[in-house]
Amino acid sequence: MITGDELQHNMAGIYGVIIGLLSAAMLAASMVMIKQVHQTEKTSLFPLMFIISLSGAVALIFPSVFLNAENFYPISWQDWGLILIYGVIMQCVAWGMIAYAIPYLSLSLTGLLLLSEPVIALVIDAFYLEKAITLWQWSGAGITLLSIYLGSLKSRH
């Protein structure tokens, strides 16, 4: 429901949906690994996140160069600045917060919370990028949030 209107006039957007699903699968796998590490042995956050980030970078370097070599290197100071902002602030802080919280949350609740990403993207589209969002898309966001809430409730059996 959230992406339906986008895909009606931009079929290239399906590429984003597929990449998003693959990214979500990779994120879920890394969260499971972090949880497994913490269940096995108390581990420092920063070395663990460094290893995970480095592993992800190494795994993606070859596909990145092979599939998009002409745009692989930044060409302007603005590009370098955006990489620095995105890499340092967004990724390090966000990943640090996620990795810090994972040992304290159940894996199912962590997964449910990560499902809020499309809703957050929709809110950014609407309020920061001033994109027109339809009632259908807002309904999809509402259903997603309701599902996350219902999925997080403990069973009373």
N, C-alpha and C positions, 0 to 999 in steps of 0.2 A: 504494500500500500504506500510505503514511503517513497519508493523509487518509480512506481508505476507511471506517473505523469512525465517524469524525466525521460523514460525509455520510449514514450510515444512519439516524441519529436527528436530523439537523439539515440539512435540504436547503437552508436559507438559507446554509449554509457554502459552497455552490457559488459564491456571489457572491465569497467570499474567495478561492477557487481561481482564478476568472476574473481578479479584480483582481491576484492574485499573479502570474499568467502575463503580464498586461499590464505589470505593474511590472518583471518580469524582462526583458521585451523592451526596455523603456525603459532599464533599467540596462545591458543589453548594448549598446544603441546608444550610450549615453554613454561606456562603457568603450572602444568602438571609436573614438569621437571623441577621447578622451584619448590613446589609443595613436597615432592618426594625427597629432595635434598634436605629440607627442614625437618621432615619426619625421621630421616635417618640420623642426622647429626646437626647440631646447632652450627650454623655457618654464618660468617660475616656477610653482610649485605653487599658491600662494594666489590669485593673480589668475585662474588657470585654473579652480580650484574655485569661486571666487566667481561667475564668469560662468556656469558650469554650474548652480550652485545657483539663481542669480537667474533663469536661463532656465526651469528647472523650476518655480519658484514662479510666474512669470508665466504659463506654460502651464497651470498647474493652478488659478489663482485663479478664473477664470470658471466652470469646471465645479464647483468647490467651492461657490461662492456659489449657483449655479443649482440644484445637486442637493441641497444641505444648508444652506440659508441660516439656518434656525432654530438650528443648532448650530455656525455658523461662528465666532462670537466666543466667547472664553473668558468664563465668567461668575463664576468664583471665583478666589481667590488660589491655591488648589490647582491649578486648571487652568493658570494662568499658570506656576506652578512646574514642572508636568509638561512644559509646552511648552518651558520654558527647559532643563530637564534633557535632554529628548529631543532638542531642536534643537541645543543647544550641545554636550553631551557625546556623545550617541549619534551624531548625524548628522555633526557637524564632525570629531570624532575618527575615526570609522569611515571617512568619505569621505576624510579626509586620509590615513589609512593605505592605503586602496585606491589612491588617486591616486598616492601616493608609490611604491607597489610596481609599478604597471602598467608603467612604462618598463623595469623590470628583468625582467619575466616575459613569456612568450609570451602572445598573446591567447587561445589555446586553453586554456592552463593557468589563466589568470585566470578564464575562463568556467567551467572545471571547479571551481575553488575556490569560486566564487559559488554553485555548485549545492549546497554544504553548508548553505545557509541553512535549508531545511526540517528538516534533521537537528538543527541548533542550536535551532530552534523547538521540536522534539519534546523535546529534553533540558530546555529551560526549562519546558515544560509538565509534564514528569515530576518534576523536582526542585525547581523554584521554586513552581510553581502546584499541585503535588501532585495532578496529574491522573492517572487510571488509564490507562496505556498498555498496549495489548495486545501479545502476542508477534508478531502480524502486522505491527503498526506498527514494532516494534523490528527486525523482519526487513527491512522496507522501508528503514529507516535504514541498516542494515548493507549492504544491496545498493547503496544510494546511495553510501556511503563506499567500498565496494569498486570501484564503477564509476569514481569519481573517481580512485582510486589507479591502476586499470588504464589509464584515459585519460591519466594523467600520465606513464606510462612511455614512454621514448623507443624508437622503432623501431630494431632492430638490423640493418637492411638495409644 
